Every structure is written in C-alpha cells, then in structure tokens.
Amino acid sequence: MNAVWFGAVPGVLVLAWAVRGLAARWPKLVPRALLAVNAALFAGAVAMVVLLLTADPAGAATTALAQAGTGGASWAALLGAAIAVAGSSIGAAIAVAYTGAAALAALSERPELFGRAMVIVGLAEGIAIYGLIVAIILIGKA
C-alpha cells in the first residue's frame, strides 16, 4: 500500500511544478489550481483510509500492537489522540491568526502594548498544548 503513495510522489511533484508554471503565466488561475491539487491529495487520503479500514487483517503481517495483545481499544485511543492533537492545533492556528493580526495592529499604534499582546497570543497558543496533554493521557491509557 505504501508503494501507491511512493508512486504518487512524482505525480504530486509534477502537479506542483505545473502550478508554479501557472503562477507565472496566469496568476488568476493559481487559487483554482491549488484547490484542485488539495482536492486530489484529500481524495487520495480518503482512499487510503477506506483501504485501511476495509483491509483483510488475515493476510497482514503481525504488528507490535497485535503481538503485545493490547486488544481493540488501542486503535481507538490512538485515533482519539490524533483527533485531539489535530483539532487543538487547528483551533490554535485560527486563534493565533486572529489574535496575532490584532496584536500587530495594536502594536503599530502603541508599541508599549507588546507584553500584553504577546500574553494574549500565548494564551491562544495554549489551546494546542491542551490537545497535546489530552493525547498523552489517551496514549497512556491505551
């Protein structure tokens, strides 16, 4: 299954090169081309998830989790940890984007607000740390 992704890497590189060529000639088409590339990568990721979920484990090689006999709950804990980290990171990125823009706007008018602005941006970044802590707790219970 990894061979499929390794085979797709040259295709992704060709698409990226084509988008770069489009940027030089037709700058208005770049957002559409990037959207198409992202859609293709998303479709490939969804296909891989479907293949992994529908794969026959009888023919698969034994993994370390299967040898340890951790049971069926370990994949759920790992999936929950991944969702916690991904969700909190995306939320933190959105929060830092808005608070960082507002902090820069405030700093351009009053530079003495640097300390307060950085505290607010740091609080927004703390969201990602909370997700990481939840993930560590979930992996510890697996």
BAGUDREN-851200 format. One record per residue: residue in three letters; x, y, z of N, C-alpha, C in turn. Coordinates in pm, whole numbers, plus 50000, padded with zeros to 5 digits. Last residue first. Example, Ala and Ser with C-alpha at 12.3 -4.5 7.8 and 13.67 -1.06 7.14 Angstrom:
SER512854977550708513674989450714512905000350787
ALA513194943150780512304955050780513204967050780
This chain:
ALA496115035952665495985025552561496775013252597
LYS496675055452846495625045952882495495034452783
GLY498575070552713498965063752836497935053452881
ILE497045081852514498045071652475498515063952598
LEU495525099752669494875088852594495865077852555
ILE497535116852766496705109152861496055097452790
ILE498445127452525499365119852611498595111352710
ALA496125140952440496675129952362497615121352444
VAL495905160652639494845150652624495355138552547
ILE498245174852578498105168352708497035157552704
LEU497605184352322498735175452339498675168052471
GLY495485201352384495265189652298496375179552311
TYR496895220552533495825212752596495525200152515
ILE498525231152335499145223752444498105215252518
ALA496695244652178497395233252121498045224752230
ILE495985265152355494965255552310495625243052254
GLY498115282352380497905272252484496865261852448
GLU497845301652190498695290152157498535278952260
ALA496315320052330495725313252215496535300852177
LEU498215328252512497025321252560496325313852447
GLY499975341352337500405329252408499245321352464
VAL498435363252265498805353552161499265340452225
ILE498335375552517497095371152452497395360852343
VAL501045381052556500335372452652499055367052588
MET501565398752351502185385552345501545375952445
ALA500135421152438499765414452313500335400352306
ARG501505428452669500105424052678499685416452553
GLY504015435452556503885425052658502475419552668
PHE503365456952374503965444352329503765433052429
LEU502415482352409501485471252439502065457652402
GLU504095501652317504255497852457503315486452497
PRO503345508852057504375498452075504535493952221
ARG500475515551921501055517652055502075506552084
GLU500145509951647499685522651702500345525851837
SER501265485351610501625495951515501195509651565
LEU500095470251806501485474051823501915485051725
ALA497565465851696497675473951817499115478751838
ALA498285449751480497595462351456497715471451578
LEU499405428151614500245436351526499595449751496
ALA497085419051746498245423651823499165432251739
ALA495485411251531495045422151617496205427751699
ALA497075390251435496775401751349496335413751432
GLY497045373651661498305379051612498085391051522
THR494355366951681494955374851788496285380851744
TYR494005352851433493205364651466493875373151574
ALA496015332951450495895341451332495125354151365
VAL495515320451689496745328251678496665337451556
ALA493085307551622493125317451730494355326351720
ILE493935290351418492915300451390492965311451495
ALA495755274751564496195282251446495215293351411
ALA494115263251756495165272551798495655280951680
GLY492545246851591491935257551670492945267851715
ILE494545229751496493795238151402493125249751476
SER495305218251738496285225751658495595234751557
SER492985205451822493515216451903494545224651826
GLY492695186651614491675196751641492205208451720
ALA495095171551636494755178551512493745189651538
VAL494955161651899496075170051859495725178051733
ALA492515147251887492725157751987493845167251946
ILE493015128951683491945138951666492125150351764
ALA495035113951805495295121151680494255132051656
ALA493645103552022494785112252045495115120351920
GLY491755087951887491325099051970492445108751999
LEU493505069251775492705077851688492195089951764
LEU494465057452008495385064351919494655073651824
ALA492095046552105492815056452185493785064252099
ALA491485028851899490545039651930491225050552013
TRP493565011151909493425019351789492485030951815
SER493114999252159494305007452138494165016252014
ALA490954982552178490784996152228491975005052195
GLY491394956352105490834965352006490724979652052
GLY494604944852238493164944552216492714954952116
THR497234940552291496604952052355495104952452331
GLY499204921052232497874917152278497134928452347
ALA501644923752123501534926952264500164923152320
GLN501124917551860501944908451936501814911052086
ALA499644939751783499004926651782499804916551863
LEU501564959551808500364960051891499654946651896
ALA503414951751618503824951851759502614952351850
THR501754930451378502384942951423502754941751571
THR501984906151126501654909551264502414921951306
ALA500854913850795501914909650887501524913951029
ALA497704903050661498674913350701499714907550795
GLY495744885450608496924884650525498004894550566
ALA493824892450794494354878850796495644877850716
PRO492764917750763493914916350852494514902450852
ASP491894932850477491754919850542492964917650633
ALA490704966650483491754956850456491484944050535
THR489044987650531488444975850470489454964850441
LEU490675007150638489545002450717488924989750662
LEU492515011450433492985006450563491845000850646
LEU490855021050229491615008650210492085002850343
VAL489965044650351488995034250316489705020950296
VAL492415057950370491675054650492490655043650464
MET493025060750098493905052850184493195048950313
ALA490935077450015491055063949958491945055150044
VAL491585100250160490335093250190490375079050134
ALA493985106650031493995103450173492735095950213
GLY493035112149772493985101149795494035096949941
ALA491455134349827490825122249774491745110149792
PHE493455152049909492415147950004491735135249957
LEU494865154949670495535149149786494525144349890
ALA492835166949515493415154049474494125147349591
ALA492415190549657491315180949643491835167249604
ASN494895202849621494465198949755493335188949751
VAL494755206849343495835198449400495435193749539
ALA492535224049329492495211049263493555201649318
LEU493525246049470492345238949521492235225049458
LEU495555253549298495895248749432494735241249495
ALA493955261549081494895250449066495305244749201
ARG492585283049193491835271349145492745259249130
PRO494715300749252493865295249359493065283049316
VAL495825304448983496575297849090495665292749201
LEU494595319548791494245305348797494905297948913
LYS495705344548799494325343148848493895328548859
PRO498215343048677498145343648824496725341848879
TRP499475327448433498095331448463497905331848615
ARG502335324948436501585328848317500215334548348
ALA503235318948692503985328548613503145333748495
ALA501435300248781501565312648856502285323248774
LEU501855278448615500625286348601500735299748669
GLY504245269048721504225274348585502985282748559
ARG503275260148966504295270848964504365277148826
VAL501635240048877501025251548945502005263148947
ALA503595222648777502615228448685501945240748748
TRP504885215649012505635222648909504695229448811
ALA502795201949135503345213949198504135222149098
LEU502495180548954501405189948976501895202849039
VAL504995168148988504645173648857503495183648870
LEU504715160349256505775169749217505495176049082
VAL502635142249231502435154249312503485164749277
GLY503925122849074502745129749023502465142649099
PRO505935113749249506305121049126505115128549066
VAL504145102349450505015113749480505475120849353
ALA502855079249380502135091849361503015104049385
GLY504535058949454504305061049311503625074249283
PHE504255060849724505565063849668505455065949517
TRP501575052949744501945066649779503305070249722
VAL501845026349656500915035449588501305049949618
ALA503535015249840504025016949703503125026249624
ASN502055011850064502965023250062503495025749922
MET500824988250000500005000050000500875012550000
